[in-house]
Amino acid sequence: MAILFDEIVFGPILSRRYGNSLGINLLPLDNKICNYDCIYCECGWTNLKKQKISFTPYPSIRSAIEDRFAALYHANVAIDHITFAGNGEPTMHPDFANIVDLVHRYRDQYWPKVKTVVLSNGTLLSRPAIHQALQRIDRPTLKLDSANEHYYKLINKPFHTKSLSNYVQQLAEFGNKLVIQAMFLKGNVNGEEIDNSTSKEVETWLNALEIIRPQSVVIYSLDRETPLSGLQKISAERLQEISQSVECLGISCQYY
Ligand code: SF4
């Protein structure tokens, strides 16, 4: 079953990766909006018709952040990270850059040591305002599930025609603050058996990481029900092997 967050500020949720993670959902509370349609998305399939629904306006987001941050602070709730995530791709919100600055202002006021994270598919990196806003985030975590164009289209199903090699180049130019996140899985997509954890696929992906040189990499496999049925999880042993291969490049890697 698809999971949608019904609040703008949600949690904190206890996360293995981010501890007590306070979530910021810039997408509608009753609908996923994304320019990808990943076969594993926890929010379910992307409904293109519903993409026309307007985003939550900035004043509502500002009020939610002001009220919730103050309430959590005065209740002494422990926060380890503030994470932009939620019902789709956060950078698609037209006020994403302003909201990043707003969140940083309140973070500095209440929890100056807390780091901000964004979980993004990185497709809007080519827009200067988005690129700069992502640079201001402490842990910009961008997606690269496969460096094979064919698999990329099968797994992420982008609604644009930008080439993957162009995206890899943009990631390489982002600088060493970048965290790359990758989902490994296998299953049947459009009648084709795919597995992005095979030696061949991982080698292609590692070659892209060598070009990008991110600060760190996070890899994981399926944890919840997926919109495409029949997808299979990659074993912890295989994830560990992939993680070790990343470490051999001199890039730290965590697997979940
Ligand atoms: S990029 Fe993220 S939100 Fe968009 S479809 Fe993929 S997993 Fe879902």
Residues whose N, C-alpha, C, O or C-beta is under 5 A from the ligand:
A	BS01	SF4	C34 Y36 D37 C38 C41 G88 E89 N121
